[in-house]
Each structure stands twice: as structure tokens, then as C-alpha cells.
Amino acid sequence: MEMMDIVGKAEKLVEAAMKGNDASHDAAHVFRVRDMAVSLALEEGFSSCSDSMEIVELAALLHDIGNPLLNSQQSGRLQICEWSLKHKEMHCIVLQAIQARMNVSLDPSEEKIVENFLKEVGIEESKKIKILSIIKAMVLQGFKEELGRVACDKYPPEFGVVQDADRLDAIGAIGIARCFTFGGSTKRVLHDPAIKPRSDLSKEQYMKKEEQTTVNHFHEKLLKLKDLMKTKAGQRRAEKRHKFMEEFVKEFYDEWEGRV
């Protein structure tokens, strides 16, 4: 199967699997991450290796399929059912996506959703292994792990590109919009001066379900992402977005307290 056709099928799977999610983690987010990942890969010199470019694009497209953090956003599963009827050749893969979003046990595991898709479209074994390892690392070697200083670099170079692209979508103007969208969907308050941002967080502290505000998320995570970029291209892109967020947070506090 031609790469263009494979990408098209992956895009349809993403649209189906993420239909109904709020705009902080919808298909548009995934497509932005894909576009950014491809751009970063080109800037990092991956263009000389077509395999690497294909791995980056597919890993970026499929990185949120079966993401356990999104299981609570289940309203799209009926649309997934409708989509699977129109694309019968992908029915078994989409059925697994439905199960994952309903938060029921999967047999095979959630990872099989993407693995079966890659098998279905004929991705060769070596590429499939890299794509799956990148997607797994996006969960197992994320921000929480870097807080706990347990992140490692035993992953293909394409991983850094995909992770940087995902993190870039979490900062800057888009990141601000996504942050407040997610805060609204979880009914967090915008800001409460009595609830201070937590500093020097460990992984365990970050994971605690303490009452927090949307603005505190900037201090606890988003303003730290710039220094966690793994590629030179990602670091360069992060500078402007980080500065924009700093200016926004300052303006937010000034307006909240009636200073401007």
C-alpha cells in the first residue's frame, strides 16, 4: 500500500477514535502534532531517510489512539461505530478503539489497536517496532517521569521529534487555548489566589488529585516544557511560545487583580 493511502487511513482512524473529545485532545490536536513533527524532522535533517519520515508521521498520527488519559471522553464511540460500518475492512481495529474508550478490559491490550492497524496496512516489521516503541514512550517517558528523573534515552531518534511536537502543541497560543478548554471540561476554576502552585514537584506529588486551578497548570507543567525539548529544532520553536505564555500569565494576574 502506498504511504499516501496509509496516512489517509490513519487520519480516518484518528477522526473516528477521537470524535467527541473536547478540543484539548481531539483529532485537530493530533493533526497539528503530525504537521509539527514532520516540520521538526525536516529541520533535524531526517529528509535523507524516507523511513524515518514515515515513522515520524505515523507515530505522531497514532500517538493518542487508546491513550488511557482520554478514556473518560467517551461521547465519540457512537461515531466510531458509524465510521466502522462505512469502512468494514478496518472494523476489528475500530472495535478495539471503542472498547478502549469505554474503559473496559482489552484482549488484546490497547496497544494492539495501533499494532493491528499497522499490520492491516502492511507496515514492515522494523518500522512497526519503532512506531510502537515511540507511542509507548510517549506515555512511559513523559513529563511525570522526567519529574521523577526516570526518563531515559533508549528510544529511536524519531521519538524526540514526536514528543517535542506534542509538547509544542501544549504551549504558546494553542497551548493556552487547550489548557483552558481542558480546565473547563474538568470543571476546574480559572484561578484561586488561595490555591498556590505546587513547586519542585515529584512524580508522586504531580499525580495527586489535589484541588488545583487552570492557571496553576502553567506553573506546574506548561512553563517547564521549554527546557525539556529533546531536539534543537524543538528548542528553537519553544522559545517564542514560552515567551508568549509568560506574557499571558502576567497579563492574566494583572487583569484578575484589577491592575490594568
N, C-alpha and C positions, 0 to 999 in steps of 0.2 A: 504494500500500500504506500502511495506517495506521502511524503511528510505533510504536504498541504492538507491532504484528506484526513490524516491522523490528527492534526491540530484542530481541524473543523469538528471532528467527533469529540475531541477532548473539550472543546468550547461548549458543545451541546450538553455534554455530561455535567460540566460546571454549572451551566444555566439551570439545568434541571435540579441538581442536587442542592443548589443554594437559593432556589426560588423561595421567597417568603422570608428570608433572613432580613434583619434590619440592615440599613445601608452601611453599617460599620464592617460587616462581613458578608457582603453579597457578591454576586458574580462580577460586578463592576470593579470591586476591590481586587479580585483575582486577575482580571484583565489588565488593570493598571500595574500590578506586580509583574505580570508577564512582560508587558511592554518595557518596564523599567529594567527588569532582569536582562532582557535582550540588549537594551541600550548599554548597560553596565558591562555585559560580556564583550560587546564590540569595543568598548573603551579599554577593557582589560586585555585586548589582543586575542580573544577567543575565535575571531573570524577565520583564522587559518585552519581551524579544526571544526568541520561541519558536525561531527559527532557531539562535541562539547556544546555547540549552539543548540542542537536538537535536545540534548539532555537538559540544558538550562530552561528552554521554553516549556518542555513538557513537565518538568519538576515544578516550575512556577505555576503553571496552569492547574496542576493537580494537588498542590500542597495543602489545600484546605478540605479536600474530599475526606469525609469520615473523621474530621477534626472533633475530638471529644468535647472541646470547649464550645462547640456550636450545636450540640445535641438538643439544647433547650429550645432552639429556634426551629420548631417543627412544622410551622404552617405551610411549608412548601411541599410536603410529602405528597399531597394530592396532585400537585402539578407534576411531580416526578412520575406518578402513576400514569397521568395523561400522556406525558412525553414518552414513556416506555412503550405505550401502545402504538405510538407513531413510529418508533424505532425498535422494532422487535428484535433485531439482531443484537441489541445491547440490553435486552430485558433482564437477564440474570444479573448483570453488573448493577443496573439501576435498582433492582430489588434489594441488593445488599445495601445500597445507599439509603434506601427507605428504612431498612432495619436499623442502620446506624443512627439515623436522625430520630427514630422512635426510642432510642436509648434502650434497646433490648440486646441481649447477648447475640453475638455474631458467630456463626460457624460456617465458613472460616472467619477469621478475625477481620476487623475493619480494614486492616492493611490490604486484605485481599481485594477490596473494591478496586483500588488502583492497579494492583498486580494483575487482576483478571482483565482489566481494561487494556493494559499494555500487551498482554498475551493475545487478546482478541484482535488488536490492530497490527500484530506482527512485529513488535519491537524486539530486536535481537537481545539475547540474554545479557551480554555485557552492559548494554545501555540500560536495560531494565533494572539491573542490580544497582547501578549508580543512581538512577532516578528514585528508586525506593529508599536508598540509603539517605539521600538528600531530604526526602519528605519526612522520614523518621527522625532525622536530626533536627528538623525544624521544631519538633515537639520536645525531643530529649536533650537538645543542646541550645535551648532558648534563653530568654532573659533571666528566668528564675535560676537556671543552672549557672549562669555567669555571675549572678549574685552570690551563689554558693561556691563559686570558684571551682566548679567541677566540669566546666566545658573543656573540650579537647579539640585537637585539630586533625583527628584521624578520619577525615572525610575528604571526598574529592574536591578539587578547587572550585568546581561549579557550585558547591554548597554555599561558599561565601558570597557569591554573586546573587543567588536566590534569596538568601537570608537578608542581605543588605537591601535588596529591592523591597522585600516585605517590610523591613524596618523603616525605609524611606517613606513608605505609604502610611506609616504611623506618626510621622512628624510633618512639620510645615502646615500649610493651609489645609491640605487634605487631612492630615493627622488631627488637627483641631476639630474639623467637622466630624470626623469619625469618633473622636473621643466623646464629644457631647451627644452624638447620636447613640452611642453605646450607653452612656450615663443615663440618658432619658429612657432607654429601653429597659434598664435595670432599676429605674426609679431612684437613682442617686440624686441628692441635692446638688445644685451647682457649686455652692460654696457655703461653708460654715466656719467663721473665724475661730470658733471654739474647738474645731477639729483640726489639729495641726498635722502637716505632712509628716510621715514617718521617715526618719533619716537613718543612714547606714543599715539598711535592711538586709537581713539574711534571707535565704530562700524560704525558710520556715515562717519568718515574720511576714514576708510578702504574701504568702499563701493564706495567712489567717484572714478569716471572714469578718474583720472588724469593720465597723461603720466608717465609710470614707466618703469623700466628696469627689466630684468630677475634676475640679481644679487641682486637687491634691495628686491626681494621677500624673499630671505634668511633672511634678517634683519627684514623685516616686519611681517613675519609669521614663516618660517620653523625653525629658530633658537629659537623660543619661544615654540615650541611644546613639547620639553622635559619636561618642567615644568608644562605641562597641562595633563600629563598622569594620568589616574584615578586608575590604578591598580599597585601593587608592581611589578608584572612581567613586565608590560609595562614600568615602570620607569627604571628597570634594563636593558631592551633591548635598551631603548632610549639613554642611556649613551654613548655607543660605536658609535652609528650612529651620535649622536650630535657632538662628538669629530671629527669624520671623516669630517663632514660638515664644522666645524670651520677651520680645516686644509686646506680643499679645498678652502674656501673663501680667506684665507690668501695667498695661492699659486696663486689663480686667480689674485688678486691685484698685487702681486709681478711680475707675468708674464706680466700683462697688462701695467705696468709702466716700464718694462724693467729692473727690479732689479735682475732677475735670468735668 
